[in-house]
Amino acid sequence: MKKTVTLSLLMVSMAVFGQSKEDSIQFSKISTEILNNGKAYNELKDLTKNIGNRLSGTEAYEKSVKWAEQKLRDAGADKVWLQEVMVPVWVRGKESLQIKTTDGQWKKLKMLSIGNSEGTGGKDVSGEIIMVRSLEEYNRLPADQVKDKIVFFNYPFNQSHVQTFISYREAGAYRRSAANLTAQKGGKFAIIRSLSSAFDDVPHTGNMRYDDNVSKVPAVTIGNTTADELEALLKNKKIIAKLNSNCGMKGEKLSHSVIGEITGKKDQSVIVVGGHLDSWDVGEGAHDDGAGIVQSIEVLRTFKKLGIKNNHTIRAVCFANEENGTKGGKQYGKTAKESNEKHLFAIETDAGGFSPRGISLEMDDKNRNQIKSWVNLFLPYGVYNFEGKYSGSDIAPLHEMGVPTAELVPDPQRYFDIHHTEEDTFEKVNRRELLLGAAVMTQLIYMIDKNW
């Protein structure tokens, strides 16, 4: 009798919070289907190996548009279309960074120009390196100590934070601002220690932008090992560096985001799941964000395969140009606002294809508490963390319109070892981890569709 009463109370509690035994069974069906028959892993291999990295504005990105369009059709989307968006065109070109050794010879350093940086126009630019360890230290330097120098911003990734995205946000200030700060005091170019959690010599690229009314001096990044070696050299002697780079902005061009949807059976209110189709021009863009793209497509495929009759329209969006402009997300938000299209919810997956650990919720307390009440459904799949209050940059325009937004939270410990580097390849992705992320996304969309 006691067990019967306890079970009855549990079932009542689940019903009150919008979950039931039926939901638990559906979660199991979703997970079983994806882990056994999911297409995401093979599709990621196709994207990364047959197209590779795909910076906005490149021929490779345009190939990925056609690829995504076909994959959404194959997944069973009722409707697939391209959304026009103007994207910036940035070209890397040849580049080299050298330092003069004690015997007077030049030694090449492994480096990458930071995305959107201007280069040297193919000419050598050289000068003495000065090193700072923090923005505060740099701000204390008088301009005459910086003028005509190369500024080395040697701020290490903070290993103390268990949540590595906190360390990334802290270090990100250097990548974004180094060129502007260097120019303001008359420096020639900036060198930045990579935003990397790894103890290796792999340079990480990423995005920056120039402030108005400052000289567009170059900004380059070096890996942790090179940064440590350079720091040691600077303790004992004056070091001269020489940069030659051909990178720079080449205007804009017309491109596209790719969108597919399953029409709602009850109404046309939209639930968005998405990632960004572009990547940086090094590596293969596997975790960032090929993983998010194939997971989003997998959501549609699974709804169709299992015959789940969705109440609302479920839309997968492969956003253009997240990496160096977020023009795809901005255009999507603008179009949604102008068309007065109702969006119920949006979730982005742009933190790698590692095992899912949580869902970050950027929304009001009512919606947050409802989703958090479903935690027992997610626990068997290793998902427990619903405390985050942020979401992805591509769906930020929707959030600004009042739409509840969210982001999948994979295990973060390895992501910044390879983020924005040549190491972000298909081989770094584990099949089960990637598919579990797709399963959790599908489970969440199922619950949102059923209860909102």
N, C-alpha and C positions, 0 to 999 in steps of 0.2 A: 504493500500500500504506500509506504514512504517513497519508494522508488517511482511509483506511478505519479504521485503528487509532484515530486521534484521534476520529472520529465514534463508534466503538464505545465508547470510554472515556466520551465525553460522554453517550451514551445510558445507560450503566451508572450514571454519577453521577446523572443525573436520576431513574432508577428507584429508587436508594437513598434519595433524599430525597422520594419520593412524587410525582414529576412525570414526565411522559412526552411524547412527540410527540403522543399523543392529547389530552393536556391543552392543549397549545399550539393544536391545531386547535379544541378546544372553546372556548378563550378567544376565538379569532377568530370563531367562530360567534356567541358571546354578544355580542361587540362589534358585529359586523355587523348582527345583528338589532336591537339597541337603537338604534344610530346611524341606521338606516334606518326602523325601524318603531316605535320607542319611543313610548309614550304619555305619558311623564312631563311633558314640556314643556307639552303641551296641557292635561293635567290640572291642572298648576300654574296655568295661566291661568284655568281654570274655578274653581279654589279661591279664587284671589286676587281675581279680578274679580267673581265672582258671590256670594261670601261676604265676602271681605275680611279685615280683622283679626278675631281670634277669641279674646279673653281668656276664660279659664275662668270659668264662671258666667254668661256672656252668652248671649243668644239666637243670636248669630252662631256661637258655639262649638257649640251644640246642632245648628245646621244643618250644621256641618262633620262632626259625628258621623254624621249620616245620609248625607252625601256620601261619607265614607270607607268606610262600610259597603257602599254600592253599588259603589264603585270596586274594593274587594277582591273582591266577587262578580264584577264584570266581568273582573277579572284572572284568574279561574279558580280562586280559592281553594276547596278542598273543604269548608271550614267557616269561617263568619264569625260572630262574636258580640261582644256588648258586655260590658265588665267594669265593674261599678259601682264608683264612687269618690266620696267626699265631697270637694268642692273649696271653697277659700275664695272668697268673692265680694268683690272690691274694685272700687269705683266711683270714677272720676276726677272727673266733674262739672266745673263752671266753675272756672277758676283764672286768676290774674293775679299778676305780680310787677312792681313799679314801683320806680324810684329817683327821688329828688328832684334836679332839675338846679339849676344855679347861679342860674337866674332864678326858682327856687321852684316851677316846674312839675313835674308828675309824668310820667316817661317810662316806657312799658311796655317790658319786656324779654321776648324770646322765651324760653320756659321750659317745662318739664314737671315735674310732681310725680313723685317716684320711686315705683315700684309698691309697694303695701302701706303707703305713708305715710298718716298721718292728716293732715287739713287744718286749717283755721282755723275750721271751722264756719260758713263764709260771712261771717266778720267780718274786718275789717282788723287785721292784726298788723304793727306797724312798730317799727323800731329802727335803731341805728347798726350799720353793717357793720364787722367786723374781718376781716382776711385772714390766712390761714396757708398756707404752701406745702407743709407736710408734717405727718404725724401727730406726729413728734418735736417740731416747733415748737409745735404745739397743746398737747401734753402739758406743755410748759414754762410755759405761761400759767397764772398763778394764777386761781382761780375768780372773783375780784372783777373781773378784766378781761374776763370772758366774760359775767357775769350781765347779763341783759336785752339782750344784743347779738345780732346775726345773724352767724353764723360762715360765712365764705366759704372753703371748702377748695379752694385753687387749685393742685391737683397735676396737671401736664400728662402726657398719654400719652407714655411714653418712646419716642421715635422711633429710638433706637439699636438696639433689638432687631430682628433680622431676623424672628424668630418673634414675630408680633404678639400671640399669646396670652399670652406672658410679660408683655408690657406691660399687657395687659388684666387679668391676675391682680394685678399690682402696683397698678394704679389702682383695681381693684375694691374694695380695702379701704376706700376713702373713701366709695364709694356705700353699702356695707354698714354702716359704723360711724358716719357723720357725725352722724346724728340722735341716736344714743345718747350720743356724746361731747359734743355740744352740750347735751343735757339734763342730763348729769352736772354741768356747771358753771353751770347756770342760764340758758343761752342760749335765745332765743325760737324760732329755726328755723335750719336749715342750708341753705346754697347750695353745690352741688358742681359743679366743672368736669366736663363730660361725659367719659365714657370713650371718647374718639374719636380715631382716627388722622387724621381729616380736618382741613383748615384751612378750616373753614366755620362757619356760625352755626346749625347744626342740633343742638338738644338731644337727648340720648339718655336714655331712661328705663331701667328695670331693676328688680331686686328688692332689697328691704331687709327687715329685721325688727327689732322692738324687743326689747331685753333686758328681763328681768323687773325690776320695781321702779324703772323710770325713767319720766319723763314722756314722753308720745308727742308730741314736737314735730315739726312738719313738716320734710320734706326735699325740696328741689327741685334741678333741674339746669339748667344753661345751656350753650350751645354755646361753642366755642373763641373765636370772634370777640368775642362778648359778654364772655367771661371776660377776654380781653386788654384790652378797653376799660374794664372795671370795675377791673382792676388798675391801669391808668394813672390813672384818676380818683382812686383811693385813695392814690396817692402824694402828691397835692397838697391834698386836702381831706377833710373828714368827709362821708360819704355815708350818707343815710338810705334804707332800703328798706322797702317795704310789700307784704305778701303777703295775698291773699284766695283761699282755695281751699275746695272742697267735697268733696274726696276722703276716702275712708275705707273701712274694712272693714265689710261688711254680713252677717256670719255665714258660714254654709256652705250648700251645696246639693248634691243628688245629681246626679252627672254620670257620664260613661263614657269609658273608653279603648275603642278599636276594634281588634279582633284578627281576623286571617285566617290560614289555614295550608293547606299542602299536606301531606297525611298521608305519613309515611315508609313506604317499601316493606319495609324490614328491621325497624325498631323504631320506637317512639314517642318516643325521645329527641329533645329540641327544640333547634333552632338558631334563634336570634332575630335578626331584623334590624328596626330600628325608628328612629323619630324622634318628635318631639312635635307633636301636632295643634294645640295652642293657640299663640297669639302674644300680643305686647303689643297694646295698644289704639290704636296709631298705625301708620301705614303699612299694608301688606298682609300682613306676615309671609311674604314670598316666600322669602328666604334662610333666615330663622329662624322656623319650620323647615318651611315648606311644601316646600322642596326635599327635605328628608330624608324627608318623608312620601311624596311621589310616587316618589322613588328606591326606597324600601322596597317599595312596591306593585309597582314595575317588576320587582323581583327575582322575585316570584311569577309575574307575567305571562310573563316570559322563560323560566322553568323550564317552564311549561305550554306555551308556544308552540313551544319547541324539543324538547319531549318528553323532557326530562331526567328520568330515573327516580331521584328522590332516595331515599337509604337512610333518612334520618332526617326527622322532621317539620320543615319549614321554616315558620317563623311570622313574619309581619309584624305589628308592634305599633305602633299609633298612640297614643302615650301622652298622657293628659290632664295638664294643669296642671304642666308643667315650669317655666314661667316664674315663677310666684309661689307655689310650694309643693312641687313634685315629688311630688304625691300619687298621680299615676297610676303612676309608677315604683315607689313604695313599696308600693302596693296590688298591683301585679303580682308583686313579689318576695314579699310576704306570702302571696299565693295560691299561688304556686309552691312555697313552703316548706311550707305547710300540707297541700298535696295530694301532697307528696313527689314532684313531677314532676321528672324528670331533665333538666337542661339541659346540653348539650355546649359551647355557645359562644353569645355574644351580641355584636352589633356595633350601634353607634348612629351615625347620621349627623346631626350637629347643629352643623356648622361652615360652612354655606353651600353653595351650588350651584356653586362655582367648580371649575376643573380639578383633578382628584384628583392629589395629589402623594405620598401615603403612607398607611400604616395604622398607627395607634398601638396597641401591644399591652400590655395590663395582665394579665399571666399569668405562670406559672412559666417557667423557662428552657427546659425541654424543649419546651413548646408554642411558645414564642417562637422558638426556633431552627428548629423545623420550618417555621413560617410564613415565616421569613426565608429559608429554603432555596428558597422558590418565587420569589425576587425576579426571576430571569431571565424568568419567565413574565409578570411585571407590567411590566417595563421598556419593552416596546414601546408601552405605554399611558401612559407618562409617570410611572409610580409607582415611586419609588425609596427613599422614606424609611420605614423600619420601626423607627426608634430610639425613638420615643415610648413612654412607659409610663403612659399615662392612658387613660380611656374616659369615656363620657358619664354624666351624672348620673342619667338614668332607668334605666340598667342597673347602677348602683352597688349596689343591693340584691342583685342576682344575683352580682356580684363578691364581696360579703361572704359569700355562701354557698359560695364556692369555684369559681364558674363562670369560665372564661377569658373576658375581655371585651376589646373593641377599639373603636376609633373611626376612621371615615374622616377623612383629613387632606387637605382641599382646599387650594389655594393661599390663603394667609392675608392677602395684602397689601391687599385691598380690603374685607374683611369688616367691620372696625371703623370704616370710613367711614360705614356705614349701619345697623349693628347697633342694634336697639331704637329705631329712629327712623321718622319719616314717610317717609324715603327708601327703606325696605326694600319695594320694589314689584316687580311682575313684570318691568317693563322693565329692571331691573338684572340679570336672569338671562339668561345666554347658553345657547341650546339645546344646542349641542355639549358645552359644559362640564358642564351638568347631566346629560346622557345618558352622558357618559364616566364620571361618578361612579357612576351606576346600573350601568354595565357592570362597573366594578371591584368594586362590592359583590357583584354576581352571580357574578363570577369567583371571588372569595374564598369565597363560600358554597358554590359548586360544589366547590372544593378541600377545604374543611372537611368537607362531607358525604361526599366520596369517601374521605377519609383518616382520619377520626376515628371 
